[in-house]
């Protein structure tokens, strides 16, 4: 299956080199300082720039903020937003909030899992797709909703899901 991406959404390079990650960290450390209340902004900045938080950088982050590696790891794993591996080229998030579930969200999720060949928090066999839950996209009156690379879609049926994925695949092929 070809890779899917939304060119309208800026996505960071998932192939950030070690030197690039070190440069990003150095800039964040300089800008944010070493107060422990800056750990979350630093983690967000690193992920926004590099696409993920490389586990081999946790010791440097911990040392900078005078925290243990376990404390930093605990923050990274507590928040579902953070990734410790490069993201797939196409991230599909299906809303799991009650309004979407009551309007066919469970069926939509089952269809997405079959179509993409992976479950929640999983990746397709080729690594191009990731499927994640999201809890409320603010589209409750137009449920069920999902995102594809951060673009929000409402009133998504299984047939519309297939059309959205096909359109995303065409954009990637260009």
C-alpha positions as CSV (number, residue, x, y, z in Angstrom):
1,X,0.0,0.0,0.0
2,X,1.5,3.4,-0.9
3,X,2.3,5.9,1.8
4,X,-0.2,8.5,2.7
5,X,0.4,12.0,3.8
6,X,-1.3,15.4,3.8
7,X,1.0,17.9,2.2
8,X,-1.1,20.7,3.7
9,X,0.2,19.8,7.1
10,X,3.8,20.5,7.9
11,X,5.3,17.4,9.3
12,X,8.8,17.2,10.8
13,X,11.5,15.1,9.3
14,X,11.2,11.6,10.7
15,X,14.8,11.0,9.7
16,X,16.2,13.6,12.1
17,X,19.9,12.8,12.5
18,X,21.7,12.6,15.8
19,X,23.4,15.9,15.1
20,X,20.1,17.5,14.3
21,X,18.5,16.2,17.5
22,X,21.5,17.4,19.5
23,X,21.2,20.8,17.8
24,X,17.4,21.0,18.6
25,X,18.1,20.0,22.2
26,X,20.8,22.6,22.6
27,X,18.5,25.3,21.3
28,X,15.7,24.2,23.5
29,X,17.9,24.0,26.6
30,X,19.3,27.5,25.9
31,X,15.8,29.0,25.3
32,X,13.9,27.3,28.2
33,X,16.6,27.1,30.8
34,X,16.9,24.3,33.4
35,X,13.9,24.9,35.7
36,X,12.0,21.6,36.0
37,X,8.7,23.3,35.1
38,X,10.2,23.6,31.5
39,X,10.4,19.8,31.0
40,X,7.0,19.6,29.2
41,X,7.7,22.6,26.9
42,X,11.1,21.1,26.1
43,X,9.6,17.7,25.3
44,X,6.9,19.3,23.1
45,X,9.5,21.4,21.3
46,X,11.7,18.3,20.7
47,X,8.9,16.2,19.4
48,X,7.5,19.1,17.3
49,X,10.9,19.6,15.7
50,X,12.3,16.0,15.4
51,X,9.0,14.2,15.2
52,X,9.6,12.1,18.3
53,X,11.6,11.9,21.5
54,X,14.6,9.6,21.0
55,X,15.0,7.4,24.0
56,X,18.8,7.7,23.8
57,X,18.4,11.5,24.6
58,X,16.5,10.9,27.9
59,X,19.7,10.8,30.0
60,X,20.8,14.2,28.6
61,X,17.3,15.7,29.2
62,X,17.3,14.3,32.7
63,X,20.7,15.6,33.5
64,X,19.8,19.1,32.2
65,X,16.8,19.3,34.4
66,X,18.4,17.6,37.4
67,X,15.9,14.7,37.2
68,X,16.3,11.0,37.1
69,X,15.9,9.2,33.8
70,X,12.9,7.4,35.4
71,X,11.2,10.7,36.1
72,X,11.7,11.9,32.5
73,X,10.6,8.5,31.1
74,X,7.6,8.6,33.4
75,X,6.5,12.0,31.9
76,X,7.0,10.8,28.3
77,X,5.0,7.6,28.8
78,X,2.3,9.2,30.9
79,X,1.2,11.6,28.1
80,X,-0.2,9.8,25.1
81,X,0.9,12.6,22.8
82,X,4.6,11.8,23.1
83,X,6.3,9.3,20.8
84,X,9.6,7.5,21.3
85,X,10.0,6.4,17.7
86,X,9.6,8.2,14.4
87,X,5.9,8.7,13.5
88,X,4.4,6.9,10.5
89,X,4.0,9.0,7.4
90,X,0.2,9.0,7.8
91,X,-1.4,9.2,11.3
92,X,-5.1,8.4,11.5
93,X,-6.8,9.3,14.7
94,X,-10.3,8.0,15.3
95,X,-12.4,9.9,17.9
96,X,-13.3,7.6,20.9
97,X,-15.4,10.1,22.8
98,X,-19.0,9.1,23.7
99,X,-20.7,11.2,21.0
100,X,-18.7,9.7,18.2
101,X,-19.1,6.2,19.7
102,X,-22.9,6.6,19.8
103,X,-23.0,7.7,16.2
104,X,-21.0,4.8,14.7
105,X,-17.5,5.4,15.9
106,X,-17.0,1.8,16.9
107,X,-17.9,0.5,13.5
108,X,-15.7,3.2,11.9
109,X,-12.8,2.1,14.1
110,X,-13.3,-1.5,13.2
111,X,-13.3,-0.6,9.5
112,X,-10.2,1.5,9.9
113,X,-8.4,-1.4,11.7
114,X,-9.3,-3.8,8.9
115,X,-8.4,-1.3,6.1
116,X,-5.1,-0.3,7.6
117,X,-4.2,-3.7,8.9
118,X,-3.4,-2.5,12.4
119,X,-5.1,-1.9,15.8
120,X,-5.0,1.2,17.9
121,X,-1.5,2.4,18.8
122,X,-0.3,0.2,15.9
123,X,1.3,0.6,12.5
124,X,0.5,-1.0,9.2
125,X,2.9,-3.7,8.0
126,X,4.7,-1.2,5.8
127,X,5.0,1.4,8.5
128,X,3.2,4.0,6.5
129,X,0.1,4.2,8.6
130,X,-0.5,4.6,12.3
131,X,-3.8,4.3,14.0
132,X,-4.4,6.2,17.2
133,X,-7.3,7.1,19.5
134,X,-8.2,10.7,20.1
135,X,-10.7,11.8,22.8
136,X,-12.9,14.5,21.3
137,X,-12.2,16.5,18.2
138,X,-15.0,19.0,18.9
139,X,-17.1,17.6,16.1
140,X,-19.8,16.0,18.4
141,X,-22.7,17.3,16.4
142,X,-21.2,15.8,13.2
143,X,-20.0,12.5,14.6
144,X,-18.2,10.3,14.0
145,X,-15.0,12.2,13.4
146,X,-11.3,11.5,12.7
147,X,-8.1,13.1,11.6
148,X,-5.7,12.2,8.9
149,X,-2.4,13.9,9.5
150,X,-4.1,16.5,11.7
151,X,-6.8,17.4,9.1
152,X,-10.2,16.9,10.8
153,X,-13.1,15.1,9.0
154,X,-16.6,14.7,10.4
155,X,-19.6,12.5,9.5
156,X,-17.2,9.8,8.4
157,X,-18.7,6.5,7.3
158,X,-16.6,3.5,6.3
159,X,-17.1,4.4,2.6
160,X,-16.0,8.0,3.3
161,X,-13.0,6.7,5.2
162,X,-12.0,4.7,2.2
163,X,-12.3,7.7,0.0
164,X,-10.3,9.9,2.4
165,X,-7.5,7.3,2.6
166,X,-7.5,6.9,-1.2
167,X,-7.3,10.7,-1.6
168,X,-4.4,10.9,0.8
169,X,-2.7,8.1,-1.1
170,X,-3.0,10.1,-4.3
171,X,-1.6,13.2,-2.7
172,X,1.4,11.2,-1.5
173,X,2.0,9.8,-5.0
174,X,2.3,13.2,-6.5
